[in-house]
Amino acid sequence: MKTCKQFAALRNEYEREIGYLSAHSERHAGKPAAKSSATTAASTKARMARALSGHVGRCPECG
């Protein structure tokens, strides 16, 4: 599937945020902050999926 630059930028931004949250969760394993970061990472993955699918639906270059 061919995608546009905006799609790639959006995906990279979400993946960077998920990476930060996942790394924080691993560093602080067993603490409440780790559980919070893991939960936030999971919800961010869902937000990313919604945002990217919405983009593909609206973008003439991607869709």
C-alpha positions as CSV (number, residue, x, y, z in Angstrom):
1,M,0.0,0.0,0.0
2,K,1.4,3.4,-1.0
3,T,1.1,6.1,1.7
4,C,1.8,9.8,1.8
5,K,4.3,11.7,3.8
6,Q,1.7,12.8,6.3
7,F,0.7,9.2,7.0
8,A,4.4,8.3,7.7
9,A,4.8,11.4,10.0
10,L,1.7,10.6,11.9
11,R,2.7,6.9,12.3
12,N,6.2,7.9,13.4
13,E,4.9,10.3,16.0
14,Y,2.6,7.7,17.5
15,E,5.3,5.0,17.4
16,R,7.8,7.3,19.2
17,E,5.3,8.0,22.0
18,I,4.5,4.3,22.3
19,G,8.2,3.5,22.5
20,Y,8.7,6.1,25.3
21,L,5.8,4.7,27.3
22,S,6.8,1.1,26.8
23,A,10.4,1.8,27.8
24,H,9.3,3.7,30.9
25,S,7.0,0.7,31.8
26,E,9.9,-1.7,31.5
27,R,12.3,0.5,33.5
28,H,9.9,0.8,36.4
29,A,8.5,-2.7,36.4
30,G,6.5,-3.5,39.5
31,K,5.6,0.1,40.3
32,P,2.3,1.8,39.8
33,A,3.9,4.2,37.3
34,A,4.8,1.2,35.1
35,K,1.3,-0.1,35.0
36,S,0.0,3.4,34.2
37,S,2.5,3.7,31.3
38,A,1.6,0.3,30.0
39,T,-2.1,1.1,30.0
40,T,-1.4,4.5,28.3
41,A,0.7,2.7,25.7
42,A,-2.1,0.3,24.9
43,S,-4.6,3.1,24.5
44,T,-2.2,5.0,22.4
45,K,-1.9,2.0,20.0
46,A,-5.7,2.1,19.7
47,R,-5.7,5.8,19.0
48,M,-3.0,5.4,16.4
49,A,-5.0,2.7,14.6
50,R,-8.1,5.0,14.6
51,A,-6.1,8.0,13.4
52,L,-4.3,6.1,10.6
53,S,-7.4,4.4,9.4
54,G,-9.3,7.7,9.4
55,H,-6.4,9.3,7.5
56,V,-6.5,6.6,4.8
57,G,-10.2,7.1,4.5
58,R,-9.9,10.9,3.9
59,C,-6.6,11.1,2.0
60,P,-6.8,10.9,-1.8
61,E,-3.2,9.8,-2.1
62,C,-3.4,7.0,0.5
63,G,-7.0,5.7,-0.1
